């Protein structure tokens, strides 16, 4: 499937809902938000959530650090419908599209959570973000490097069978190189836990607790890309 083709929902396993996925992301969103350098001065920002799914991240961020406006984009038409139904009177808009650059250089801050691994053309993605961000705007993107995790075959099978888009095993150099090519400044940090790791009785991706701990402490990263002036 082309990565600009709209569909109903990204996750289509009959036994698991996208709501279950959203419910499990709270501790992950917390790790990201606490590392956003600009969070204390975000009140007058326009914020983009690229790959917003059901819109939970922007609502989570706004509840803690209110901002001027937020736009979430996603290929899942039904997911975007849910996001708009849940936004209430918050200054949020959710749109089913692969092209955040359609609004021009509108955004001060952009975020993607667990999306980069679903993007095959990193250079095109960097170009889109450059055209969507204001000069000097910042893009935070999370990424997990599963290449040395023993559970990789299970994870890849689960994602490729359950998701509309397949998993890509990018290297950190691949990702940073794509953004450097578009003139971005690049920085990176480990996306490690703030506190205890919740362990579910119904683990969906990892074959052992040790593999889950390896992912949490060694394989999660957050990029910070600053658009050229």
N, C-alpha and C positions, 0 to 999 in steps of 0.2 A: 504493500500500500504506500502511495506517495505521502510525504510528510506534510503536504498542504491540503490533503483531502479530508473533508469533514466526515464525521461518523456519528453514531448515536452516543456511545460511551467508550472510553478507552478500555476500561476493564470489563470483560464480557464473560467471565467464568460464571456459570449459572449458580454455583454454590457459594459465591462470594460477591458481596455488593461493593460499590464504590463508597458507600457510607461506612462500611467496615474499614476500608482503607483510610478514609478521612479520620475516623475515630482513633486510629493508631498513630496519627501524625503529630499529636499535640506536643509530645516531648521533643520531637524533631524540629518543629517550628520554633520552639523555645530556644534551642541551640543556635538557630540561625539569627533570630531577632536579637539575642544578646550580643552577637558579634557585629551587628550593623553599626558602624561608627557614627552615622548621622542620626541615629534614632532620637536623640534628645532635641534635635532641631528640625524634625520632620513635619512640623505642624503646617508649613506652607508648601509642602511638596506635592507633586503629582507622582503617583506610584503605579508602576506596572507589575502585574503578576503574570509572567509568561508560562502558560501551562497550568491554569488556575484550577482545573477540575471543577469541583462543586463550590469553589469560592471561599473555602474555609480559611486560607492563609491571610487574605486581606482583612477579613473580619477579625481574626486573631490579632493581627498587627494593629488595626485601628483601635481595638479595645484597650491596648496597652500604650500606644503612641499615636494619637489621632493625627491625621494628615488632611491636606486640602481635598484631594480627590484620588480615587483609585480606579484603575481599569484592569480587569482580568481577561485574558484571552485563552482560548482552548479550542481544540478541534472537535470536542464532544458536544454536539448540539443539545442533547438531553442534560448533560452535566451543567452546561451554561444556563439552561432553563432553571435548574434547581438553584444555582448560584443567585440568579436574579430574584427568584422567589424568596430567598432567605436574607437578602440584603436589608430589608426593612427600609428605614429612612436614612441609612448610611450613604455617604457620597460616593457610591460605588457603581460601576457599570461593568457588565460582563458580556463579552462578544465572542461568538464562534468564528474564529479566524486564525490563520497562521501568520498574519501580517501586521504586527504592531506598528510598523513603520508607516502605516496608512494615515496615522495622525500627525505625521511629521515629527520633529524633535520636540516632543511634548513633555517627556518624563524626566524628572530629577533623579529618580531612583527606580531601578528595576530589580526584580527578584525572580528566580526560578528555583523550585525545590524538587529535586529528583526528576529533572527533565532532560538535562544535557545528554544523559546516556541513551535517550531515545532519538537523538538527532544525529543523522548520519553525515550531513554536510555542515561541518563546523564553520567553514569559511562563510557560507551563506548566513548562518546564524549570527556570526559576528557582524556581518554587514547589516543585517536587520536591526540588531541592537544599536549599532552606531547611528542608524537613521531614525531610531525611535527615541534616543536619549538626547537631552540638551547637551551642548558642549560642556565638558566637565562633569556630566552626569555619571552615576555609578550603577553598575550592574553586579549583583551578588548571585552567583550560581552554585548550587551544591552538586557534588559529584562523588560517587563511590567507586573506587578502584578495586573491583572484585578479583582481579587477575590472579592473585595468590591465595584466594580463599578456597579451602577444600569444598565448600558448598556451591562453588560456581556452577557446575553442571546442573544441579537442582534448581538454582536461582534462575539460570538462563532458560531452562525448560519451562519453568513456571511463568516467567514473564512473556516468553515468546508464544506460549499457548494461551495465556490469559489476557494479553494486551493486544490492542490493534496495531501497535508499532513494536518492532523488534528491538532487542537490546544491542547496543554497540559497546565494544570494549576499547574505548579511547584511552590513550595514555595522557598523563598530565601535560606532557610536552606538546601533544597534539592540540589540546584545548588552548593552552596559553599561546602556542604558536599562531593559531587562527586569529586570536584577538590582537596579538602583537602586529600581525600583518595589516590590520585595520587601524593601527595607530593608538590602540588602547594602552594605558599603563596597566600592568598586571601584578597582583599580589595573591597570596594563598595562605590558608591556615588549616590546621587539622580541626575537624568538626567532632570533637570529643565530648562525651557526656558531662553534664554539669553535676549530676548526682547518680543515684543508683539506676541501673538499666532495668526497665520492666521486662519480665520474661513471661510470655504467654504460655498457657497450657496447650494452646493450639498454634504452635509455631508454623508459619506458612512457607518460609524460605530457607531457613538454616537447619542443617542436619544435626547440629549439636550446639550446646550453650557456648562452648569454646569458639566455634566459628562465629557466633553472634558477637561475642566479646571482641574477637579479632576485627570484625567489621566496625564496631563502635569506636575502638581505640586506635586502629591502625589504618583504616581504609576510607574513612569519611573525610571529605575536604570541602572547603568553601572558598571559591574564587571571589576576588574583588577586582573588577575591571573598571577603569576610569576612562571615559570617552575623551578623545582629543578635543582641545579647545579650538 
